[in-house]
Amino acid sequence: MGKQVLIVDDSSMMRKIIKKTLSPSDHTIVGEAKNGAEGLELYKELKPDVVTMDITMRGMDGITAAKEILGYDKEARIIFLSNLDEGRYRKEVEDLGAVGFTNKHRGNRIIELIDQLD
């Protein structure tokens, strides 16, 4: 069964790419946010099954937004998508409670990470 997905990324182009990546799957995009603060508000409003989260964004960054979301809902499932050095951020996002981390351009891996969630 498909998941309801909230996309949080400051790049409108990247949000379009993620939507296109997920379109052949049975997952539904329920919302899009251009920064962490918007992502937090939409999470509270929409209660999606999973959030794809960029790390670096103006205003509230993805790490801070994830902490806020997980403070609001400890069961939240967040997958970080970034072009940044995975080695540098992987442990931090895993310690935070994220369920995954991958490069933004690894479409098949994004779908795999979402599909493996119960």
C-alpha positions in Angstrom: 0.0 0.0 0.0 1.3 3.4 -0.9 2.5 6.0 1.6 1.5 9.6 1.9 4.7 11.7 1.4 5.6 15.2 2.4 8.5 16.7 0.4 10.6 19.3 2.2 13.3 20.9 -0.1 14.1 24.6 -0.8 14.6 23.9 -4.5 11.4 23.8 -6.6 13.3 21.9 -9.3 14.3 19.2 -6.7 10.7 19.0 -5.5 9.6 18.4 -9.1 12.3 15.7 -9.5 11.2 13.9 -6.3 7.6 14.0 -7.4 8.5 12.6 -10.8 10.6 9.9 -9.1 7.7 8.9 -7.0 5.0 9.2 -9.7 5.3 5.6 -11.0 5.1 4.2 -7.5 1.8 4.0 -5.6 3.0 6.7 -3.1 1.1 10.0 -3.0 2.6 13.4 -2.5 0.4 15.1 0.0 2.4 18.3 0.4 5.5 20.3 -0.4 7.4 22.7 1.7 10.3 25.0 0.8 11.9 25.1 4.2 11.9 23.4 7.5 9.4 25.7 9.2 6.9 25.1 6.4 7.6 21.4 6.6 6.9 21.4 10.3 3.6 23.2 9.9 2.5 20.9 7.0 3.5 17.8 9.0 1.2 18.8 11.8 -1.6 19.6 9.4 -1.2 16.6 7.0 0.2 13.9 9.2 2.0 12.1 6.3 3.4 8.6 6.5 6.9 9.8 5.6 8.8 13.0 5.0 11.6 13.5 2.5 13.9 16.2 4.0 16.7 18.3 2.5 19.5 19.2 5.0 20.5 22.7 3.9 17.7 25.2 3.6 17.3 28.9 4.4 15.4 29.7 7.5 14.9 26.4 9.4 17.3 23.7 8.1 16.4 20.1 7.7 18.2 18.9 10.9 16.4 21.4 13.0 13.0 20.7 11.3 13.5 16.9 11.8 14.2 17.5 15.6 11.0 19.6 15.8 8.9 17.1 13.9 10.2 14.2 16.0 9.6 16.3 19.1 6.0 16.7 18.0 5.6 13.1 16.9 8.3 10.6 18.0 6.9 8.1 15.4 7.6 10.4 12.5 9.5 8.8 9.6 12.0 11.1 8.0 14.2 10.2 5.0 17.0 12.8 4.4 17.8 13.4 0.7 20.9 15.5 0.1 23.8 16.0 -2.3 26.1 16.7 0.7 28.8 14.4 1.9 26.9 11.3 3.2 29.7 10.3 5.5 29.6 13.6 7.2 25.8 13.6 7.9 24.8 9.9 8.1 25.5 9.3 11.8 24.0 12.6 12.8 20.7 11.9 11.0 20.6 8.3 12.2 21.2 9.5 15.8 18.4 12.0 15.4 16.0 9.1 14.4 15.8 9.4 10.7 14.9 6.2 8.9 17.1 6.8 5.9 19.6 9.0 4.1 20.5 9.0 0.4 21.6 11.1 -2.4 18.8 13.2 -4.0 19.5 11.8 -7.4 19.3 8.1 -6.5 15.6 7.7 -7.4 15.4 3.9 -7.0 17.0 4.2 -3.5 14.4 6.8 -2.5 11.6 4.5 -3.5 13.3 1.5 -1.7 13.6 3.5 1.5 9.9 4.5 1.4 8.8 1.0 0.4 10.6 -0.7 3.3 8.6 1.3 5.8 5.8 -0.6 7.5 
